[in-house]
Amino acid sequence: MPEVCTCGAQLPPDALFCHKCGKPQREIVQVETEAPTPPPAPAPIPALETARGIAPVSFRDMEVVKTALVAAVLATALFFIPYVNWLAAGYFAVFYYRRRKRQPVDIIGGVRLGWLTGLMSYAIPAAFLICWILLLRTPEAMDMAKLMAQKNASFREMLGIVQNGPQLFGLLVTSFVFITFLGMTGGLLGAVLTRNADPRPAAPVPAVETASDHPQPPAPFPATGSAREFAPVSFRNRDAVRTALLAAVLATLLCFFSFYAWTAAGGFAVFLYRRRTGHSMNLGACLRLGWLTGLLTFAIPAVLFTAMVLLLHASGGMDPFHALLQSGAKGPLSQKEVQWVWEIIQSPPKLLRAYLDCFVYTTFFCMAGGLLGALVMRTLSPRPRGGNTV
């Protein structure tokens, strides 16, 4: 490379151009750059259940079968509290399966798991019944069964059904439909009540590059009472407990309406809680609030009635109370109702059975009222309440 340019200027070492006239002093070799590699193809979209983090429920899955079998065995062991055991078995199956998978179960999966639990809850006693029928074919077993039928009216009625083919078939079909229906209902309740216990894993959001000369405006702060916000319903929330307690007191005062009062209490609790918090409520929150209302609706008269029974037994006032019941049979109460009240007062097992039945009915109708309240008020705009957000 020359040290002096043709114009007479002294060039510095390794100069590409003359700093005086701009004449190039050597050829510039262009370096070939490699073509940019194309970005990798996006990963396939996962299935809906996997993307949302929902535990799949399939009858071919051994975990599902084991969970349903455990719940069915527990329901069979609790045969002395019918209806409740089958309903609780479906709920327990969903709860236990969700704990094992550490993922929520959707409504369809809960219904499937509840149906399988109900099927096994029906199959276990049905197998015992068929074995007993086969055993009755022997003369010794039949003679023993007839002897027991003479002493027990319920056993005599059952023996008559077993010996009649059409009645036995009708009993098996009715039991299958009833048990599986209660199992599916329990699974549905389990899926709805536990779906918001743990937050679902959020789907990954792809990063979006924005130009520096076009800044994005800040997102507006959500207004209170927005349709996207839901009022949290927790049993530790004082507002939820107070609302349920108020609705339960009103339902107790309207006890002469029974089922209608319990249903209205669940709907009123949802309406009042929504008005107080100023937010919308999803179905799971309404069902939980309805269940809490039903629990308090059952607890208030149960505590009062238990205190009355204990006081009558302690003070020796059973005979005057029985006379009062007999006088009430001529008025608003029927003789059958008076006899039923008198029997449950004198028998603690019958009193416990009446409490269990009342608990199931009150919580069920209050949950139904909460569900109806959610469906009726779903499209209504929530009442705005200034300043506070959830």
Steps between C-alpha positions, in 0.01 A plus 500: 500500500652843406597734783423814293185567298513633143381833635817521714335433837681279754288190571479335842569127515213270383301793364206403278443853359700815463401743770557790259356402162305190598665270247481130599841352567412128477215272400239416766431130526139432590450222753221264405250460782301184550129512437296518823356168604121488505341493846396156625148389434261567789422206722165332439216629712444254785167343567239709679523303824879520509508869408263590778661271754189284544540142614365268226240245611483182294349163589817332370713681756580276796523800732140588417383144560687474832362831621143403408542160666623654826208743507255218420632284784461790743146563376415131550642511852269796575189315380308605814483861371363451148488782247764693693765231456456479121500878462807531721675218311487693172630814669777310681608328178552835324672649803733202544582473129574871485735470796687212337537674163557846652283644226139620492228281351256656256124448517487225236783314672322533835179359355691208342680421823175528696324264258776241531488534879122454495537197275739332744289606798210319333700196390638412846165460684341353186764226502426425867127491423548254214713276723230510767233408244707204386545397863123506554465216252615261771218374731689579822560862403138543387365363828724735696393795283130421557560480873668842499218639284248411769684722749594792274250672271771668289677171441168339409436771240850458359457124479177545308676729247783250456257217431316709238701528177341817351519686830863398543585622150323829563689543827834441329425744216367769734798463732742527207344821372471654845850415623676606180300822489601591856862407423499725193345780705771464762769502231348812346497677836858391564616639166318831548593556864868415459570657162614834647685363802837528322565735208551337165840543341491794267561435132828647370451834330728562200715812524403777260771740386387859477682786330671742733354797317143373558469446874193316619266691732476360853213261564211666680437392858191276509198670641329358803210277409643412163344202329841329500528511879345236723420534864710253700287267711694341783378353826755723673343807344291683756276654236415155365428363849284797595304481176442126540399546863246768413350283226493200738314698767239609245463140379454383860228758558328380181537133596133428422590540130777231536650432154397834353657687792831313466518560126416867543764530774775383264391742228463787747849437641652524151304818424592668829868404486526623143342832598731542799823423317407661168645216290371219286503141628585182315312173542751349742478800733120493493493130582741549791293789634183292461662209684605729786148640516355149510742400775393794718134444410534144628708593806262760647189277540716196578662677797164629623331162466788317670493746790125447533535120503776511762294738712194274482701195601672684784185660643270200457263687274456227241142418599375861483676544167337182368161634608578826323586307184176306520306823526693633200391198297151644496629826354777568246683169558380161385502192715781350291720808547437501875592134523819560299610789726433294810699204368809702408498673838504167684753326271850653454573290183180625337585853608845469340344361180255792492790743542688340210197515272432860594864594441496348151172666403584846633848515348377359168214747461713795614769404248231473234380847599854635478539346155170650385606836640823483302318410178232766542742780589773395262405749232425784738760773543644507851441795721812722497656585829764768508862463583560141608595212283547133569 
